[in-house]
Amino acid sequence: MCYQDDFLVLLPSQAEIEHCVLRVNAELKHLGLRLNVSKLSWGRFANTAVSFLGLRYAGGSFGVDAEKEEAFRQHIKQLTSLTRKYTNQAAFIKHLNRAINGFVHYYYYCYC
């Protein structure tokens, strides 16, 4: 899975992971680029979770990353704050629905 310059690679064994990292690093060097080691991580999905693009992969299931879920909650709380004044209720409901639907469609395949 990739998004812009971020990649998630799933491999069955530690040896294949190490081999893949070496190959990717060699190709990047050839292009005059380098691997960002601080963002590099690996593990077993049964034991540890991996976050990628706001998604959390663990134990064979996909979920919403806790930080993204909390950010969404805060966004909805801000939109529905009692201190805000809305003159056009239909526009407010449309704006609120758009925010909720955007979140739901992005995380459609996650377990929530």
C-alpha positions in Angstrom: 0.0 0.0 0.0 1.4 3.4 -0.8 0.4 7.0 -0.5 2.6 9.7 -2.0 6.0 8.9 -0.4 4.8 6.5 2.3 4.6 2.8 1.8 3.3 -0.1 3.8 4.7 -3.5 2.8 3.4 -6.7 4.2 5.7 -9.8 4.1 5.5 -13.2 5.8 8.9 -13.4 7.4 11.6 -11.3 9.0 14.2 -12.5 6.5 12.0 -11.2 3.6 11.6 -7.9 5.4 15.3 -7.4 5.7 15.9 -8.4 2.1 13.2 -5.9 0.9 14.6 -3.1 3.0 18.1 -3.7 1.5 16.7 -3.7 -2.0 14.7 -0.6 -1.5 17.6 1.2 0.1 19.8 0.2 -2.8 17.3 1.5 -5.4 16.9 4.8 -3.5 20.6 5.3 -3.3 20.8 4.7 -7.1 18.2 7.6 -7.5 20.1 9.9 -5.1 17.5 9.4 -2.3 17.6 7.9 1.1 15.4 5.9 3.4 13.9 7.7 6.4 15.0 5.2 9.1 13.1 7.0 11.9 9.8 6.2 10.1 10.8 2.6 9.4 9.1 -0.1 11.6 8.2 -3.7 11.5 6.6 -6.3 13.6 4.0 -9.0 13.8 0.4 -7.9 13.4 -0.7 -10.5 16.0 1.4 -8.8 18.7 1.9 -5.2 17.7 -0.2 -2.6 15.8 1.0 -0.6 12.8 -0.4 2.8 12.0 -0.4 4.0 8.4 -2.4 6.9 7.0 -4.7 7.1 10.0 -5.4 3.3 9.9 -4.3 0.8 12.5 -3.5 -2.7 11.5 -3.3 -5.3 14.2 -4.3 -9.0 14.6 -5.6 -9.3 11.1 -8.1 -6.4 11.4 -8.1 -2.7 10.4 -9.2 0.0 12.7 -9.0 3.8 13.1 -5.9 5.1 14.7 -6.6 6.5 18.1 -5.2 9.9 17.3 -7.4 10.3 14.2 -10.5 9.1 16.1 -9.9 11.7 18.8 -9.2 14.4 16.3 -12.6 13.6 14.7 -14.4 13.7 18.0 -12.9 17.1 18.8 -13.9 18.4 15.3 -17.5 17.3 15.9 -17.5 18.8 19.4 -16.3 22.1 17.9 -18.9 22.0 15.2 -21.7 21.3 17.7 -20.6 23.6 20.5 -23.5 25.3 22.2 -21.6 28.6 22.1 -21.7 28.8 18.3 -24.6 30.5 16.7 -26.1 29.1 13.5 -28.5 31.3 11.6 -29.2 28.7 8.9 -30.0 25.3 10.4 -30.2 23.5 7.1 -26.6 24.7 6.1 -25.4 23.6 9.6 -26.9 20.1 9.2 -25.4 19.8 5.7 -21.9 20.9 6.9 -22.2 18.4 9.8 -23.3 15.6 7.5 -20.4 16.3 5.2 -17.9 16.0 8.0 -19.4 12.8 9.3 -19.7 11.2 5.8 -16.1 12.1 4.9 -14.8 10.3 8.0 -17.1 7.3 7.5 -16.1 6.9 3.8 -12.4 7.2 4.5 -12.5 4.5 7.2 -15.2 2.4 5.5 -13.4 -0.9 5.8 -12.2 -0.4 9.4 -13.6 -2.1 12.4 -15.0 0.7 14.5 
